[in-house]
Amino acid sequence: MRQKKRLLWRDWRLEIRDRAISNLQSPNFQSPMNLTIIGIGALGSLFAARLYDVAPVTMLGHWPEQITAVSQHGLTLIQPDGRRRTYPLPITNNPADVPPADLALILVKSCQTEQAAHLAQTVLKPDGLALTLQNGLGNGEKLAAVLGQERVIQSVTSEGAAMVAPGLVRHAGHGQTHLAEQPGGAPIVTLLRQAGFQVESNRNVASLLWGKLVVNTAINPLTAVLNVLNGYLAENEAARDIMVAAARETARVAAALGIRLPYPDAAQQALSVAQATAVNHSSMLQDIRRGAPTEIEAICGEVIRYGRLHAIPTPVNKALYHLVRALENKKEHSP
């Protein structure tokens, strides 16, 4: 009897997923599909602005200054070539004000994922889907714990964005976005492409997640600790040595998990990214500068955790982890 109930529960969850996929594949997919962007920082603002022309979009988050600015003046996006456009996007901190959504894009910091999962549960239609585009590990699992695995789509993006001021976001650089390949994912890929994003489906998103994690552990914490732009890590010998050591250490943990990275040399990849994004402020540096919580737990913290599980030493990640934690607490104890 218990097994029968489990099968019925599983069939119901699969039916929910299939109904959501059917909605996304309908001929009227473009115009009537409601999107909610959960997370109104830099990347959330970028995706909201770019999706404005292809589907109804509502921004949902808890940044008072951003809500005031966008409500009063719209959201202005500065393109990489300097062109500007202002979008009259609806924005709120109250999920009751959000139209029932077919798709929620999760773009909050990893430390806010559990809260975002419950917001998504509130605003999504019963068969709505959640797409996570976040940094670090563990976000998909946290969303699935609330929404169910069948309603969560894992993805990886290398799009770059930075907030210039509330209501003003700069698209710092184009990048690839990869969605986990699963039945019904094609319409979402199409939607994002219509919005101008470079998007592909990928069977091995775990490889891409760890590929990005290697670079994040190498660049983000170190730029935050040193208070420097990405390019400094490539130019300064001492900083470069730490960056390379962090990348190689994270790659060893990935190898212990049986994950093949999407590039042959972790150290060279970190160096190449630091050089290619030389004038960028990493998201972790931006967080530290404005006194906001960082994503260090989902980045170095996860590497440390998996390293411990598989007996792989992670001294570089541990040092970076504790230094960033100390910086997070520094504001509370400043003279």
C-alpha positions in Angstrom: 0.0 0.0 0.0 2.8 2.4 0.9 4.6 1.7 -2.4 1.3 2.3 -4.2 1.0 5.7 -2.5 4.5 6.6 -3.4 3.9 5.7 -7.0 0.7 7.8 -7.1 2.6 10.7 -5.5 5.4 10.3 -8.1 2.9 10.2 -10.9 1.2 13.3 -9.6 4.5 15.2 -9.5 5.3 14.1 -13.0 1.9 15.2 -14.2 2.6 18.6 -12.7 5.9 18.8 -14.6 4.3 17.7 -17.8 1.5 20.3 -17.5 4.1 23.0 -16.9 6.0 21.9 -20.0 2.7 21.9 -22.0 2.1 25.5 -21.0 5.5 26.5 -22.2 5.1 24.8 -25.5 1.7 26.3 -26.3 1.4 28.4 -29.5 0.7 31.4 -27.3 3.8 30.9 -25.2 5.4 34.3 -25.9 2.7 36.8 -24.8 0.5 35.2 -22.1 3.3 33.6 -20.1 3.9 35.5 -16.9 7.5 35.7 -15.6 8.6 36.6 -12.1 12.2 37.7 -11.4 13.0 36.8 -7.8 16.1 38.9 -6.9 16.3 42.5 -7.9 20.1 43.1 -7.8 22.4 43.3 -10.8 21.7 40.0 -12.6 18.0 40.1 -11.7 17.8 43.6 -13.2 19.6 42.5 -16.3 17.3 39.5 -17.0 14.2 41.6 -16.2 15.2 44.3 -18.6 16.1 41.9 -21.4 13.0 39.8 -21.0 10.7 42.9 -20.9 10.1 42.8 -24.7 9.2 39.1 -24.9 6.9 38.4 -21.9 5.2 40.1 -19.0 7.8 40.4 -16.2 7.4 41.3 -12.6 10.4 42.0 -10.3 10.1 40.7 -6.7 12.7 41.4 -4.0 13.5 43.2 -0.8 15.9 46.1 -1.7 13.9 49.3 -0.7 16.1 51.8 -2.7 15.8 49.7 -5.8 12.0 49.3 -5.5 11.6 53.1 -5.0 13.9 54.0 -7.9 12.3 51.5 -10.4 8.8 52.3 -9.3 9.3 56.0 -9.8 11.7 56.2 -12.8 11.8 52.7 -14.3 14.9 50.4 -14.7 17.7 51.8 -16.9 20.0 49.3 -18.5 23.4 50.4 -19.8 24.6 48.1 -22.6 28.3 47.2 -23.0 28.5 49.7 -25.9 27.1 52.5 -23.7 23.6 52.6 -25.1 20.9 53.1 -22.5 17.2 52.2 -22.3 14.7 52.6 -19.5 12.1 49.9 -18.9 8.9 50.6 -17.0 9.0 47.3 -15.1 6.6 46.5 -12.3 8.5 45.8 -9.0 7.4 44.9 -5.5 8.4 43.3 -2.2 4.9 41.8 -1.7 4.2 38.5 -3.4 0.5 39.2 -3.2 1.1 41.9 -5.8 2.6 39.5 -8.3 0.4 37.9 -11.0 0.5 34.1 -10.9 3.7 33.1 -12.7 4.4 30.3 -15.2 8.2 30.7 -14.7 10.2 32.2 -11.8 13.8 33.1 -12.5 15.8 32.8 -9.2 18.6 35.4 -9.1 19.1 36.0 -5.4 22.3 35.5 -3.5 22.8 31.9 -2.4 22.3 32.8 1.2 18.7 33.8 0.3 17.7 30.7 -1.7 15.5 29.2 1.0 13.5 32.4 1.3 13.4 32.7 -2.5 12.0 29.1 -2.7 9.1 30.0 -0.5 8.5 33.2 -2.5 8.5 31.1 -5.7 6.0 28.7 -4.1 3.7 31.6 -3.4 3.8 33.3 -6.8 4.0 30.3 -9.1 1.0 28.6 -10.6 0.5 25.1 -9.3 2.4 23.8 -12.4 4.8 26.7 -12.7 8.6 26.1 -13.0 11.6 27.7 -11.3 14.9 28.4 -13.1 17.9 29.0 -10.9 20.7 31.1 -12.5 22.7 31.5 -9.2 26.3 31.2 -8.2 27.7 28.3 -6.1 26.4 24.9 -5.2 23.3 23.7 -3.4 20.7 26.2 -4.8 18.8 23.7 -6.9 18.6 21.3 -4.0 17.2 24.0 -1.7 14.6 25.0 -4.3 13.6 21.4 -4.9 13.1 20.8 -1.2 10.2 23.3 -1.3 9.0 23.1 -4.9 9.8 19.5 -5.9 12.6 18.4 -8.2 10.3 18.2 -11.2 9.6 22.0 -11.0 13.3 23.1 -10.8 15.6 23.7 -13.7 19.3 24.1 -13.0 21.3 26.5 -15.1 24.7 28.2 -15.3 25.3 31.7 -16.7 28.4 33.8 -17.2 26.5 37.0 -18.0 28.0 39.9 -16.1 26.2 42.8 -14.6 26.8 45.5 -12.0 24.5 48.0 -10.2 25.7 51.6 -10.8 22.9 52.9 -8.6 19.4 51.9 -7.6 17.4 51.8 -10.8 20.6 51.8 -13.0 22.3 48.6 -14.0 25.3 48.1 -16.3 25.6 45.0 -18.5 29.2 44.3 -17.9 29.7 41.6 -20.5 27.9 39.0 -22.6 28.3 35.3 -21.6 26.9 31.9 -22.2 23.9 30.5 -20.3 23.4 26.7 -20.1 20.2 25.0 -19.0 20.0 21.4 -17.8 18.7 19.3 -20.7 15.3 17.9 -19.7 11.9 17.4 -21.4 10.3 20.7 -22.1 13.3 22.9 -21.7 13.4 23.9 -25.3 10.7 26.6 -25.0 12.6 28.3 -22.1 15.8 28.3 -24.2 13.8 29.9 -27.0 12.4 32.5 -24.7 15.8 33.5 -23.4 17.2 33.6 -27.0 14.4 35.9 -28.0 15.5 38.2 -25.2 19.0 38.2 -26.7 20.8 35.8 -24.4 23.2 33.1 -25.8 21.6 29.9 -24.5 22.2 26.2 -24.9 20.8 23.0 -23.4 23.4 20.8 -21.7 23.2 17.3 -20.4 26.1 17.7 -18.0 25.2 20.9 -16.0 27.2 19.5 -13.0 30.4 19.9 -15.1 29.5 23.5 -15.9 28.5 24.3 -12.3 31.9 23.0 -11.0 33.7 24.7 -13.9 32.2 28.0 -12.8 32.9 27.2 -9.2 36.6 26.7 -9.8 36.8 30.2 -11.3 34.6 31.7 -8.5 36.7 30.2 -5.7 39.9 31.5 -7.4 38.7 35.0 -8.2 35.8 36.2 -6.1 37.1 35.8 -2.5 40.6 37.0 -3.3 39.4 40.2 -5.0 37.2 40.8 -2.0 40.0 40.3 0.5 42.5 42.4 -1.5 39.8 45.0 -2.5 41.0 44.9 -6.1 39.6 44.5 -9.6 39.8 41.0 -11.3 42.8 42.0 -13.4 45.0 42.6 -10.4 45.0 38.9 -9.7 46.6 38.2 -13.1 49.1 41.0 -12.9 50.4 40.6 -9.4 52.7 37.6 -8.8 51.7 36.9 -5.2 48.0 37.3 -5.9 48.3 35.1 -9.0 49.9 32.3 -7.1 47.0 32.3 -4.6 44.4 32.4 -7.4 46.1 29.5 -9.2 46.4 27.4 -6.0 42.7 27.9 -5.2 41.7 26.9 -8.7 43.8 23.7 -8.6 42.5 22.8 -5.2 38.9 23.1 -6.2 39.6 21.1 -9.3 41.0 18.3 -7.2 37.8 18.2 -5.2 35.7 18.1 -8.4 37.9 15.2 -9.6 37.3 13.3 -6.4 33.5 13.6 -7.1 34.1 12.2 -10.6 33.2 15.5 -12.3 35.1 16.3 -15.5 35.6 20.0 -15.8 34.6 21.7 -19.2 38.3 22.8 -19.7 41.6 21.0 -19.4 43.5 23.3 -17.1 41.9 24.9 -14.0 44.7 27.3 -13.3 44.9 28.6 -16.9 41.1 29.0 -17.0 41.1 31.1 -13.8 43.9 33.2 -15.2 42.2 33.7 -18.6 38.9 34.8 -16.9 40.8 37.2 -14.7 42.4 38.7 -17.7 39.2 38.8 -19.8 37.3 40.5 -17.0 40.2 42.7 -15.8 38.2 45.8 -15.2 35.3 44.0 -13.4 34.4 44.2 -9.8 33.6 40.7 -8.6 30.2 40.2 -7.0 31.8 39.3 -3.7 33.9 42.5 -3.8 30.7 44.5 -4.4 29.0 42.7 -1.5 31.9 43.5 0.9 32.1 47.1 -0.2 28.4 47.7 0.6 28.3 45.6 3.7 26.1 42.9 2.3 26.3 39.1 3.0 28.5 37.3 0.5 28.1 33.9 -1.2 31.2 32.5 0.4 29.3 29.6 2.0 28.0 28.4 -1.4 31.4 28.9 -3.0 34.4 28.1 -0.8 32.2 26.6 1.9 30.9 23.9 -0.4 34.4 23.1 -1.7 35.5 22.7 1.9 32.5 20.5 2.7 33.0 18.2 -0.3 36.8 18.1 0.4 36.1 16.9 3.9 33.8 14.2 2.7 36.3 12.9 0.2 39.5 13.4 2.3 40.8 16.1 -0.1 42.7 18.9 1.8 41.4 22.4 1.1 43.7 24.8 3.0 43.5 27.6 0.4 39.7 27.6 0.3 39.6 27.5 4.1 41.9 30.5 4.3 39.8 32.5 1.8 36.6 31.4 3.5 37.7 32.6 6.9 39.2 35.9 5.6 35.9 36.7 3.8 33.9 35.8 6.9 36.2 38.2 8.9 35.5 40.9 6.4 31.8 40.4 6.6 32.0 40.9 10.4 34.4 43.8 10.2 31.8 46.5 9.7 30.1 45.5 13.0 33.4 46.1 14.9 34.8 49.1 13.0 36.2 51.8 15.3 
